[in-house]
Amino acid sequence: MKVEEEAMSAVLNRLRRAQGQLAGVIAMIEAGRDCKDVVTQLAAVSRALDRAGFKIVASGMRQCLAQSEADAPPMSEEELEKLFLALA
């Protein structure tokens, strides 16, 4: 499964945002910041990663459903389910 270019752009933006947030979490821990603040930022990183993963899976589903060419077999329902469960 290859991610569409438009979806890829959104995924990369989300991953870059998560990367920045994760760097912030590391800096907060190193600076001895309050646990509540660290956990709040860590949750934001987790959500950003989840959203990136869901975007990849959703794009794959759209491609799978729209694919009519015989060059690549569409993903099975089982394969798509495994992808969703990997993110859960």
C-alpha positions as CSV (number, residue, x, y, z in Angstrom):
1,M,0.0,0.0,0.0
2,K,1.4,3.4,-1.0
3,V,0.1,6.5,0.6
4,E,-1.3,9.2,-1.8
5,E,0.7,12.4,-2.1
6,E,-1.9,14.6,-0.5
7,A,-2.3,12.2,2.4
8,M,1.5,11.9,2.7
9,S,1.8,15.7,3.1
10,A,-0.7,15.7,6.0
11,V,1.0,12.7,7.6
12,L,4.4,14.3,7.4
13,N,3.1,17.5,9.0
14,R,1.6,15.5,11.8
15,L,4.8,13.6,12.3
16,R,6.9,16.7,12.3
17,R,4.5,18.3,14.9
18,A,4.8,15.1,17.0
19,Q,8.6,15.2,16.7
20,G,8.6,18.8,18.0
21,Q,6.3,17.9,20.8
22,L,8.4,15.0,21.8
23,A,11.5,17.2,21.8
24,G,9.6,19.5,24.1
25,V,8.7,16.6,26.4
26,I,12.3,15.5,26.6
27,A,13.3,19.1,27.5
28,M,10.6,19.3,30.1
29,I,11.8,16.1,31.8
30,E,15.4,17.3,31.7
31,A,14.4,20.7,33.2
32,G,12.5,18.9,36.0
33,R,9.1,20.2,35.0
34,D,5.9,19.2,36.8
35,C,4.7,15.7,36.1
36,K,1.2,16.9,35.1
37,D,2.7,19.2,32.4
38,V,4.9,16.4,31.1
39,V,2.1,13.9,30.9
40,T,-0.2,16.4,29.2
41,Q,2.4,17.0,26.5
42,L,3.2,13.3,26.2
43,A,-0.6,12.7,25.6
44,A,-0.5,15.3,22.8
45,V,2.5,13.5,21.2
46,S,0.6,10.2,21.4
47,R,-2.5,11.7,19.7
48,A,-0.5,13.2,16.9
49,L,1.1,9.8,16.2
50,D,-2.3,8.1,16.3
51,R,-3.7,10.6,13.9
52,A,-0.8,10.1,11.5
53,G,-1.3,6.4,11.6
54,F,-5.1,6.6,11.1
55,K,-4.5,8.9,8.1
56,I,-2.2,6.3,6.6
57,V,-4.7,3.5,7.1
58,A,-7.7,5.7,5.9
59,S,-5.8,6.6,2.7
60,G,-5.0,2.9,2.2
61,M,-8.6,2.0,2.6
62,R,-9.7,4.6,0.1
63,Q,-7.1,3.4,-2.4
64,C,-8.0,-0.2,-1.8
65,L,-11.7,0.5,-2.4
66,A,-11.1,2.6,-5.5
67,Q,-8.4,0.4,-7.0
68,S,-9.6,-1.2,-10.2
69,E,-6.2,-2.0,-11.8
70,A,-4.8,-5.5,-11.6
71,D,-1.2,-4.4,-11.0
72,A,-1.6,-4.6,-7.2
73,P,-4.1,-6.7,-5.4
74,P,-6.3,-4.8,-3.0
75,M,-5.8,-5.3,0.7
76,S,-8.1,-7.8,2.3
77,E,-10.5,-6.9,5.1
78,E,-8.3,-9.0,7.4
79,E,-5.2,-7.0,6.5
80,L,-7.0,-3.7,7.0
81,E,-8.3,-4.9,10.4
82,K,-4.7,-5.8,11.4
83,L,-3.6,-2.3,10.5
84,F,-6.3,-0.7,12.7
85,L,-5.6,-3.0,15.6
86,A,-1.9,-2.2,15.4
87,L,-2.8,1.4,16.2
88,A,-5.2,0.5,19.0
